[in-house]
Amino acid sequence: MSRAIAGPEIERLIQLLAKLPGLGPRSARRAALHLVKKREALLGPLAEAMAVARERIVVCSTCGNVDTSDPCSLCADPRRDDSLIVVVADIGDLWALERSGAVAGRYHVLGGVLSALDGIRPEHLTLDALVARASDPAMREIILALSATVDGQTTAHFITDLLAHLPLKVTKLAHGVPVGGELDYLDDGTLAAAIRQRTGF
């Protein structure tokens, strides 16, 4: 067990930072030290931004995105194509696709993918809401933008079966997404190419 290198307040900051994805204990110590050194320019504004975010951020009741309004800014945007829904596993995937600029439709966040190992079953995902949205007579296409992992593809097959009775096209991402790849880690160009070259599922 490592010894404390600073007071309990700084140690708590380090421990909390170490829980963030991509930050281990050493990176968290470096980040904490940087924040402490720049407390006027960074630590104060960061603390304020986090307090505001904690109070104002809500989950969109339409698509599952996070924003400070419900419906979120993407669902409220009248320029988006209401006949197209892009289905993603998590909010990070939605943000990755938005960065690519390749999607002009609506989104639907499942909240994960089916996984027997992790105990994630259909009732744990927002599948009922997806079927309800897909049943809109104006809907023409559902894009399954799920990671090319076993769980992602299992989820895609499950959704395809759920939507089989509806008169719409179900497509998946095309070339550019490597097998076993996670959407959030791909570059914008790869994501844009994958959306453009999507195929039937």
C-alpha atoms as a printed R data frame, in Angstrom:
    type eleno elety resid chain resno       x       y       z
1   ATOM     1    CA   MET     A     1   0.000   0.000   0.000
2   ATOM     2    CA   SER     A     2   1.438   3.367  -1.048
3   ATOM     3    CA   ARG     A     3   1.956   6.139   1.472
4   ATOM     4    CA   ALA     A     4   0.046   9.406   1.258
5   ATOM     5    CA   ILE     A     5   2.127  12.080  -0.463
6   ATOM     6    CA   ALA     A     6  -0.120  15.027   0.399
7   ATOM     7    CA   GLY     A     7  -2.973  16.065   2.650
8   ATOM     8    CA   PRO     A     8  -6.266  14.144   2.602
9   ATOM     9    CA   GLU     A     9  -7.970  16.660   0.295
10  ATOM    10    CA   ILE     A    10  -5.311  16.290  -2.417
11  ATOM    11    CA   GLU     A    11  -5.190  12.510  -1.904
12  ATOM    12    CA   ARG     A    12  -8.960  12.380  -2.437
13  ATOM    13    CA   LEU     A    13  -8.582  14.433  -5.624
14  ATOM    14    CA   ILE     A    14  -5.947  11.970  -6.879
15  ATOM    15    CA   GLN     A    15  -8.129   8.969  -6.012
16  ATOM    16    CA   LEU     A    16 -11.132  10.445  -7.826
17  ATOM    17    CA   LEU     A    17  -9.083  11.365 -10.900
18  ATOM    18    CA   ALA     A    18  -7.656   7.817 -10.992
19  ATOM    19    CA   LYS     A    19 -11.213   6.516 -11.509
20  ATOM    20    CA   LEU     A    20 -11.505   8.343 -14.843
21  ATOM    21    CA   PRO     A    21 -10.976   6.262 -17.996
22  ATOM    22    CA   GLY     A    22  -7.412   6.489 -19.276
23  ATOM    23    CA   LEU     A    23  -6.022   7.749 -15.972
24  ATOM    24    CA   GLY     A    24  -4.160   5.400 -13.679
25  ATOM    25    CA   PRO     A    25  -2.671   6.352 -10.296
26  ATOM    26    CA   ARG     A    26   0.453   7.967 -11.795
27  ATOM    27    CA   SER     A    27  -1.447   9.965 -14.413
28  ATOM    28    CA   ALA     A    28  -3.958  11.003 -11.752
29  ATOM    29    CA   ARG     A    29  -1.130  12.315  -9.540
30  ATOM    30    CA   ARG     A    30   0.268  14.338 -12.467
31  ATOM    31    CA   ALA     A    31  -3.180  15.719 -13.308
32  ATOM    32    CA   ALA     A    32  -3.859  16.594  -9.662
33  ATOM    33    CA   LEU     A    33  -0.502  18.319  -9.321
34  ATOM    34    CA   HIS     A    34  -1.191  20.347 -12.475
35  ATOM    35    CA   LEU     A    35  -4.630  21.348 -11.175
36  ATOM    36    CA   VAL     A    36  -3.217  22.342  -7.801
37  ATOM    37    CA   LYS     A    37  -0.440  24.404  -9.395
38  ATOM    38    CA   LYS     A    38  -2.990  26.151 -11.650
39  ATOM    39    CA   ARG     A    39  -5.785  26.331  -9.110
40  ATOM    40    CA   GLU     A    40  -6.831  29.868 -10.038
41  ATOM    41    CA   ALA     A    41  -6.873  29.240 -13.786
42  ATOM    42    CA   LEU     A    42  -8.010  25.599 -13.784
43  ATOM    43    CA   LEU     A    43  -9.094  24.109 -10.468
44  ATOM    44    CA   GLY     A    44 -11.638  26.796  -9.558
45  ATOM    45    CA   PRO     A    45 -13.292  26.988 -13.001
46  ATOM    46    CA   LEU     A    46 -13.259  23.177 -13.271
47  ATOM    47    CA   ALA     A    47 -14.957  22.809  -9.895
48  ATOM    48    CA   GLU     A    48 -17.590  25.378 -10.900
49  ATOM    49    CA   ALA     A    49 -18.196  23.702 -14.274
50  ATOM    50    CA   MET     A    50 -18.577  20.323 -12.595
51  ATOM    51    CA   ALA     A    51 -21.023  21.716 -10.023
52  ATOM    52    CA   VAL     A    52 -23.134  23.296 -12.778
53  ATOM    53    CA   ALA     A    53 -22.997  20.091 -14.836
54  ATOM    54    CA   ARG     A    54 -24.073  18.019 -11.841
55  ATOM    55    CA   GLU     A    55 -27.120  20.230 -11.343
56  ATOM    56    CA   ARG     A    56 -28.178  20.741 -14.952
57  ATOM    57    CA   ILE     A    57 -27.283  17.632 -16.962
58  ATOM    58    CA   VAL     A    58 -30.242  15.373 -17.758
59  ATOM    59    CA   VAL     A    59 -30.774  12.300 -19.920
60  ATOM    60    CA   CYS     A    60 -32.836  12.980 -23.040
61  ATOM    61    CA   SER     A    61 -36.148  11.114 -22.784
62  ATOM    62    CA   THR     A    62 -36.246  10.727 -26.575
63  ATOM    63    CA   CYS     A    63 -32.811   9.423 -27.573
64  ATOM    64    CA   GLY     A    64 -30.866   8.822 -24.343
65  ATOM    65    CA   ASN     A    65 -28.173  11.458 -24.957
66  ATOM    66    CA   VAL     A    66 -27.037  13.712 -22.111
67  ATOM    67    CA   ASP     A    67 -27.585  17.458 -22.308
68  ATOM    68    CA   THR     A    68 -28.812  20.358 -20.218
69  ATOM    69    CA   SER     A    69 -32.271  20.193 -21.795
70  ATOM    70    CA   ASP     A    70 -34.875  17.511 -22.499
71  ATOM    71    CA   PRO     A    71 -35.266  16.915 -25.386
72  ATOM    72    CA   CYS     A    72 -31.556  17.324 -26.079
73  ATOM    73    CA   SER     A    73 -30.218  19.791 -28.634
74  ATOM    74    CA   LEU     A    74 -29.871  17.020 -31.252
75  ATOM    75    CA   CYS     A    75 -33.502  15.901 -30.877
76  ATOM    76    CA   ALA     A    76 -34.706  19.513 -30.887
77  ATOM    77    CA   ASP     A    77 -32.799  20.342 -34.094
78  ATOM    78    CA   PRO     A    78 -35.424  20.723 -36.877
79  ATOM    79    CA   ARG     A    79 -32.780  20.293 -39.612
80  ATOM    80    CA   ARG     A    80 -32.282  16.608 -38.804
81  ATOM    81    CA   ASP     A    81 -33.814  13.805 -40.863
82  ATOM    82    CA   ASP     A    82 -36.761  12.381 -38.905
83  ATOM    83    CA   SER     A    83 -36.915   9.286 -41.126
84  ATOM    84    CA   LEU     A    84 -33.474   8.012 -40.046
85  ATOM    85    CA   ILE     A    85 -32.378   6.704 -36.645
86  ATOM    86    CA   VAL     A    86 -28.774   5.795 -35.845
87  ATOM    87    CA   VAL     A    87 -28.642   3.225 -33.047
88  ATOM    88    CA   VAL     A    88 -25.566   3.372 -30.798
89  ATOM    89    CA   ALA     A    89 -24.586   1.467 -27.665
90  ATOM    90    CA   ASP     A    90 -23.407   4.398 -25.556
91  ATOM    91    CA   ILE     A    91 -23.267   8.190 -25.500
92  ATOM    92    CA   GLY     A    92 -19.539   8.112 -26.345
93  ATOM    93    CA   ASP     A    93 -20.422   6.426 -29.644
94  ATOM    94    CA   LEU     A    94 -23.044   9.083 -30.377
95  ATOM    95    CA   TRP     A    95 -20.494  11.834 -29.732
96  ATOM    96    CA   ALA     A    96 -17.939  10.084 -31.947
97  ATOM    97    CA   LEU     A    97 -20.414   9.930 -34.846
98  ATOM    98    CA   GLU     A    98 -21.381  13.569 -34.337
99  ATOM    99    CA   ARG     A    99 -17.707  14.574 -34.508
100 ATOM   100    CA   SER     A   100 -17.465  12.817 -37.871
101 ATOM   101    CA   GLY     A   101 -20.258  15.016 -39.270
102 ATOM   102    CA   ALA     A   102 -21.541  12.050 -41.309
103 ATOM   103    CA   VAL     A   103 -24.992  11.721 -39.738
104 ATOM   104    CA   ALA     A   104 -27.922  14.068 -40.280
105 ATOM   105    CA   GLY     A   105 -30.578  11.842 -38.710
106 ATOM   106    CA   ARG     A   106 -31.728  11.124 -35.193
107 ATOM   107    CA   TYR     A   107 -30.029   8.928 -32.596
108 ATOM   108    CA   HIS     A   108 -31.039   6.204 -30.191
109 ATOM   109    CA   VAL     A   109 -28.745   5.234 -27.295
110 ATOM   110    CA   LEU     A   110 -29.266   1.629 -26.162
111 ATOM   111    CA   GLY     A   111 -27.355   1.995 -22.906
112 ATOM   112    CA   GLY     A   112 -24.993  -0.877 -23.718
113 ATOM   113    CA   VAL     A   113 -24.974  -4.107 -25.702
114 ATOM   114    CA   LEU     A   114 -26.280  -7.577 -24.934
115 ATOM   115    CA   SER     A   115 -23.703  -9.537 -22.972
116 ATOM   116    CA   ALA     A   116 -24.213 -12.898 -21.290
117 ATOM   117    CA   LEU     A   117 -20.918 -12.509 -19.420
118 ATOM   118    CA   ASP     A   118 -21.874  -9.118 -17.983
119 ATOM   119    CA   GLY     A   119 -25.498 -10.109 -17.361
120 ATOM   120    CA   ILE     A   120 -26.872  -7.489 -19.786
121 ATOM   121    CA   ARG     A   121 -30.151  -8.790 -21.186
122 ATOM   122    CA   PRO     A   122 -32.702  -7.197 -23.560
123 ATOM   123    CA   GLU     A   123 -34.692  -5.681 -20.693
124 ATOM   124    CA   HIS     A   124 -31.595  -3.744 -19.584
125 ATOM   125    CA   LEU     A   125 -31.444  -1.861 -22.902
126 ATOM   126    CA   THR     A   126 -33.838   0.714 -24.392
127 ATOM   127    CA   LEU     A   127 -35.102  -1.734 -27.023
128 ATOM   128    CA   ASP     A   128 -38.835  -1.136 -26.412
129 ATOM   129    CA   ALA     A   129 -38.359   2.603 -26.959
130 ATOM   130    CA   LEU     A   130 -36.404   1.863 -30.163
131 ATOM   131    CA   VAL     A   131 -39.193  -0.350 -31.550
132 ATOM   132    CA   ALA     A   132 -41.747   2.349 -30.694
133 ATOM   133    CA   ARG     A   133 -39.708   5.011 -32.505
134 ATOM   134    CA   ALA     A   134 -39.056   2.712 -35.479
135 ATOM   135    CA   SER     A   135 -42.803   2.021 -35.779
136 ATOM   136    CA   ASP     A   136 -43.458   5.636 -36.805
137 ATOM   137    CA   PRO     A   137 -44.850   5.510 -40.382
138 ATOM   138    CA   ALA     A   138 -42.390   8.257 -41.400
139 ATOM   139    CA   MET     A   139 -39.399   6.089 -40.487
140 ATOM   140    CA   ARG     A   140 -37.488   4.688 -43.479
141 ATOM   141    CA   GLU     A   141 -34.095   3.532 -42.156
142 ATOM   142    CA   ILE     A   142 -32.409   2.329 -38.980
143 ATOM   143    CA   ILE     A   143 -28.598   2.374 -38.990
144 ATOM   144    CA   LEU     A   144 -27.058  -0.044 -36.489
145 ATOM   145    CA   ALA     A   145 -23.863   1.792 -35.540
146 ATOM   146    CA   LEU     A   146 -22.683  -0.810 -33.058
147 ATOM   147    CA   SER     A   147 -19.114  -1.852 -32.374
148 ATOM   148    CA   ALA     A   148 -17.740  -4.774 -34.379
149 ATOM   149    CA   THR     A   149 -17.379  -6.936 -31.275
150 ATOM   150    CA   VAL     A   150 -19.168 -10.224 -30.630
151 ATOM   151    CA   ASP     A   151 -21.546  -8.494 -28.202
152 ATOM   152    CA   GLY     A   152 -22.114  -5.581 -30.584
153 ATOM   153    CA   GLN     A   153 -22.956  -7.866 -33.486
154 ATOM   154    CA   THR     A   154 -25.147 -10.095 -31.297
155 ATOM   155    CA   THR     A   155 -27.085  -6.975 -30.324
156 ATOM   156    CA   ALA     A   156 -27.346  -5.931 -33.986
157 ATOM   157    CA   HIS     A   157 -28.807  -9.330 -34.950
158 ATOM   158    CA   PHE     A   158 -31.260  -9.145 -32.052
159 ATOM   159    CA   ILE     A   159 -32.432  -5.674 -33.121
160 ATOM   160    CA   THR     A   160 -32.746  -6.777 -36.743
161 ATOM   161    CA   ASP     A   161 -35.091  -9.571 -35.637
162 ATOM   162    CA   LEU     A   162 -37.070  -7.138 -33.448
163 ATOM   163    CA   LEU     A   163 -37.592  -4.778 -36.396
164 ATOM   164    CA   ALA     A   164 -38.201  -7.449 -39.067
165 ATOM   165    CA   HIS     A   165 -41.976  -6.847 -39.079
166 ATOM   166    CA   LEU     A   166 -41.583  -3.155 -39.923
167 ATOM   167    CA   PRO     A   167 -41.442  -1.795 -43.502
168 ATOM   168    CA   LEU     A   168 -38.072  -0.074 -43.180
169 ATOM   169    CA   LYS     A   169 -34.465  -0.635 -44.131
170 ATOM   170    CA   VAL     A   170 -32.049  -1.824 -41.446
171 ATOM   171    CA   THR     A   171 -28.380  -1.151 -42.248
172 ATOM   172    CA   LYS     A   172 -25.064  -1.524 -40.454
173 ATOM   173    CA   LEU     A   173 -21.748   0.279 -40.649
174 ATOM   174    CA   ALA     A   174 -19.557  -0.740 -43.558
175 ATOM   175    CA   HIS     A   175 -15.798  -0.987 -44.125
176 ATOM   176    CA   GLY     A   176 -13.531   1.072 -41.976
177 ATOM   177    CA   VAL     A   177 -14.664  -0.263 -38.607
178 ATOM   178    CA   PRO     A   178 -12.228  -3.029 -37.656
179 ATOM   179    CA   VAL     A   179 -13.496  -6.268 -36.159
180 ATOM   180    CA   GLY     A   180 -13.173  -5.934 -32.404
181 ATOM   181    CA   GLY     A   181 -12.939  -2.130 -32.705
182 ATOM   182    CA   GLU     A   182 -14.757   0.343 -30.459
183 ATOM   183    CA   LEU     A   183 -16.396   3.338 -32.160
184 ATOM   184    CA   ASP     A   184 -15.216   5.863 -29.603
185 ATOM   185    CA   TYR     A   185 -11.554   5.098 -30.426
186 ATOM   186    CA   LEU     A   186 -11.821   5.509 -34.218
187 ATOM   187    CA   ASP     A   187 -10.796   8.645 -36.079
188 ATOM   188    CA   ASP     A   188 -13.408  10.922 -37.659
189 ATOM   189    CA   GLY     A   189 -12.525  10.004 -41.248
190 ATOM   190    CA   THR     A   190 -12.927   6.284 -40.601
191 ATOM   191    CA   LEU     A   191 -16.309   6.856 -39.002
192 ATOM   192    CA   ALA     A   192 -17.464   9.079 -41.857
193 ATOM   193    CA   ALA     A   193 -16.394   6.455 -44.438
194 ATOM   194    CA   ALA     A   194 -18.166   3.720 -42.490
195 ATOM   195    CA   ILE     A   195 -21.422   5.694 -42.449
196 ATOM   196    CA   ARG     A   196 -21.209   6.479 -46.181
197 ATOM   197    CA   GLN     A   197 -20.541   2.825 -47.109
198 ATOM   198    CA   ARG     A   198 -23.166   1.237 -44.856
199 ATOM   199    CA   THR     A   199 -24.829  -1.945 -46.129
200 ATOM   200    CA   GLY     A   200 -27.924  -4.021 -45.382
201 ATOM   201    CA   PHE     A   201 -27.753  -6.198 -42.302
